């Protein structure tokens, strides 16, 4: 049994770590968004802050935990971070558009819109 688990982890470990980090990134985004809106922050700014912090977490966790990157020189980290945040920009635009429709146009609740 133990050998089978090790074999599965050796084969799928990176994918499993990637899924866990992605799930945690989503949880961080949602918790931050609801916390900030509960404290009175406008939904737009709460969404921006939640996105930035959750994507920052995803970048660091993916770099260190998922892919085990060894190159941590400032030049490499900045280059990869710019690329990572740029590619994730579409998710921010989609999330903002969905929240705008749900909260502003339809006057829905934040929990249903997010």
C-alpha atoms as a printed R data frame, in Angstrom:
    type eleno elety resid chain resno       x      y       z
1   ATOM     1    CA   UNK     A     1   0.000  0.000   0.000
2   ATOM     2    CA   UNK     A     2   2.731  2.464   0.993
3   ATOM     3    CA   UNK     A     3   4.632  1.787  -2.225
4   ATOM     4    CA   UNK     A     4   1.481  2.397  -4.257
5   ATOM     5    CA   UNK     A     5   0.925  5.799  -2.605
6   ATOM     6    CA   UNK     A     6   4.536  6.738  -3.263
7   ATOM     7    CA   UNK     A     7   4.216  5.675  -6.891
8   ATOM     8    CA   UNK     A     8   1.030  7.705  -7.333
9   ATOM     9    CA   UNK     A     9   2.624 10.754  -5.698
10  ATOM    10    CA   UNK     A    10   5.735 10.412  -7.851
11  ATOM    11    CA   UNK     A    11   3.574 10.305 -10.960
12  ATOM    12    CA   UNK     A    12   0.911 12.902 -10.080
13  ATOM    13    CA   UNK     A    13   2.472 14.909  -7.235
14  ATOM    14    CA   UNK     A    14   2.997 18.076  -9.228
15  ATOM    15    CA   UNK     A    15  -0.581 18.043 -10.541
16  ATOM    16    CA   UNK     A    16  -1.970 17.394  -7.053
17  ATOM    17    CA   UNK     A    17   0.084 20.235  -5.562
18  ATOM    18    CA   UNK     A    18  -1.082 22.500  -8.397
19  ATOM    19    CA   UNK     A    19  -4.735 21.659  -7.669
20  ATOM    20    CA   UNK     A    20  -4.285 22.288  -3.935
21  ATOM    21    CA   UNK     A    21  -2.592 25.647  -4.544
22  ATOM    22    CA   UNK     A    22  -5.360 26.601  -6.994
23  ATOM    23    CA   UNK     A    23  -8.025 25.698  -4.452
24  ATOM    24    CA   UNK     A    24  -6.289 27.684  -1.719
25  ATOM    25    CA   UNK     A    25  -5.930 30.629  -4.096
26  ATOM    26    CA   UNK     A    26  -9.692 30.590  -4.669
27  ATOM    27    CA   UNK     A    27 -10.406 30.367  -0.935
28  ATOM    28    CA   UNK     A    28  -8.038 33.276  -0.220
29  ATOM    29    CA   UNK     A    29  -9.721 35.383  -2.908
30  ATOM    30    CA   UNK     A    30 -13.228 34.713  -1.600
31  ATOM    31    CA   UNK     A    31 -12.357 35.171   2.092
32  ATOM    32    CA   UNK     A    32 -10.543 38.442   1.417
33  ATOM    33    CA   UNK     A    33 -13.356 39.738  -0.781
34  ATOM    34    CA   UNK     A    34 -16.048 39.006   1.812
35  ATOM    35    CA   UNK     A    35 -13.925 40.296   4.683
36  ATOM    36    CA   UNK     A    36 -13.226 43.579   2.930
37  ATOM    37    CA   UNK     A    37 -16.798 44.122   1.787
38  ATOM    38    CA   UNK     A    38 -18.012 43.285   5.296
39  ATOM    39    CA   UNK     A    39 -15.682 45.982   6.632
40  ATOM    40    CA   UNK     A    40 -17.279 48.496   4.263
41  ATOM    41    CA   UNK     A    41 -14.846 48.491   1.354
42  ATOM    42    CA   UNK     A    42 -16.533 49.051  -2.005
43  ATOM    43    CA   UNK     A    43 -16.873 45.790  -3.947
44  ATOM    44    CA   UNK     A    44 -14.636 47.020  -6.773
45  ATOM    45    CA   UNK     A    45 -11.690 47.752  -4.491
46  ATOM    46    CA   UNK     A    46 -12.296 44.659  -2.395
47  ATOM    47    CA   UNK     A    47 -12.154 42.599  -5.574
48  ATOM    48    CA   UNK     A    48  -8.899 44.246  -6.713
49  ATOM    49    CA   UNK     A    49  -7.183 43.704  -3.346
50  ATOM    50    CA   UNK     A    50  -8.447 40.119  -3.076
51  ATOM    51    CA   UNK     A    51  -7.257 39.354  -6.603
52  ATOM    52    CA   UNK     A    52  -3.794 40.888  -6.118
53  ATOM    53    CA   UNK     A    53  -3.171 39.087  -2.824
54  ATOM    54    CA   UNK     A    54  -4.543 35.748  -3.991
55  ATOM    55    CA   UNK     A    55  -2.541 35.865  -7.242
56  ATOM    56    CA   UNK     A    56   0.568 36.833  -5.265
57  ATOM    57    CA   UNK     A    57  -0.006 33.779  -3.062
58  ATOM    58    CA   UNK     A    58  -0.493 31.622  -6.175
59  ATOM    59    CA   UNK     A    59   2.716 32.923  -7.740
60  ATOM    60    CA   UNK     A    60   4.838 32.229  -4.661
61  ATOM    61    CA   UNK     A    61   3.224 28.875  -3.858
62  ATOM    62    CA   UNK     A    62   3.444 27.631  -7.436
63  ATOM    63    CA   UNK     A    63   7.047 28.751  -7.751
64  ATOM    64    CA   UNK     A    64   8.214 27.183  -4.494
65  ATOM    65    CA   UNK     A    65   5.824 24.336  -3.665
66  ATOM    66    CA   UNK     A    66   4.523 23.111  -6.992
67  ATOM    67    CA   UNK     A    67   7.440 23.511  -9.353
68  ATOM    68    CA   UNK     A    68  10.319 23.811  -6.850
69  ATOM    69    CA   UNK     A    69  11.984 26.629  -8.776
70  ATOM    70    CA   UNK     A    70  15.633 27.059  -7.893
71  ATOM    71    CA   UNK     A    71  16.322 30.303  -9.747
72  ATOM    72    CA   UNK     A    72  15.356 33.071  -7.346
73  ATOM    73    CA   UNK     A    73  17.434 35.870  -8.815
74  ATOM    74    CA   UNK     A    74  15.569 39.192  -8.757
75  ATOM    75    CA   UNK     A    75  15.641 39.456 -12.550
76  ATOM    76    CA   UNK     A    76  14.049 36.024 -13.003
77  ATOM    77    CA   UNK     A    77  11.478 36.513 -10.255
78  ATOM    78    CA   UNK     A    78  10.357 39.890 -11.607
79  ATOM    79    CA   UNK     A    79  10.176 38.567 -15.178
80  ATOM    80    CA   UNK     A    80   8.129 35.540 -14.095
81  ATOM    81    CA   UNK     A    81   5.904 37.624 -11.796
82  ATOM    82    CA   UNK     A    82   5.075 40.105 -14.563
83  ATOM    83    CA   UNK     A    83   4.218 37.244 -16.897
84  ATOM    84    CA   UNK     A    84   2.183 35.419 -14.237
85  ATOM    85    CA   UNK     A    85   0.159 38.509 -13.245
86  ATOM    86    CA   UNK     A    86  -0.382 39.518 -16.873
87  ATOM    87    CA   UNK     A    87  -1.737 36.102 -17.795
88  ATOM    88    CA   UNK     A    88  -4.017 36.151 -14.750
89  ATOM    89    CA   UNK     A    89  -5.332 39.591 -15.738
90  ATOM    90    CA   UNK     A    90  -8.150 38.015 -17.741
91  ATOM    91    CA   UNK     A    91  -9.503 36.446 -14.557
92  ATOM    92    CA   UNK     A    92  -9.604 39.878 -12.904
93  ATOM    93    CA   UNK     A    93 -11.498 41.351 -15.844
94  ATOM    94    CA   UNK     A    94 -13.985 38.480 -15.908
95  ATOM    95    CA   UNK     A    95 -14.479 38.583 -12.136
96  ATOM    96    CA   UNK     A    96 -15.032 42.350 -12.193
97  ATOM    97    CA   UNK     A    97 -17.521 42.093 -15.055
98  ATOM    98    CA   UNK     A    98 -19.472 39.341 -13.290
99  ATOM    99    CA   UNK     A    99 -19.557 41.318 -10.044
100 ATOM   100    CA   UNK     A   100 -20.646 44.474 -11.882
101 ATOM   101    CA   UNK     A   101 -23.564 42.679 -13.491
102 ATOM   102    CA   UNK     A   102 -24.505 40.796 -10.332
103 ATOM   103    CA   UNK     A   103 -24.143 43.617  -7.830
104 ATOM   104    CA   UNK     A   104 -24.746 46.822  -9.770
105 ATOM   105    CA   UNK     A   105 -27.173 45.863 -12.510
106 ATOM   106    CA   UNK     A   106 -29.069 43.018 -10.841
107 ATOM   107    CA   UNK     A   107 -28.658 44.261  -7.238
108 ATOM   108    CA   UNK     A   108 -27.741 40.745  -6.142
109 ATOM   109    CA   UNK     A   109 -25.913 39.672  -3.037
110 ATOM   110    CA   UNK     A   110 -22.121 39.526  -2.968
111 ATOM   111    CA   UNK     A   111 -22.156 35.832  -2.078
112 ATOM   112    CA   UNK     A   112 -24.244 34.949  -5.120
113 ATOM   113    CA   UNK     A   113 -22.287 37.216  -7.462
114 ATOM   114    CA   UNK     A   114 -18.826 36.160  -6.343
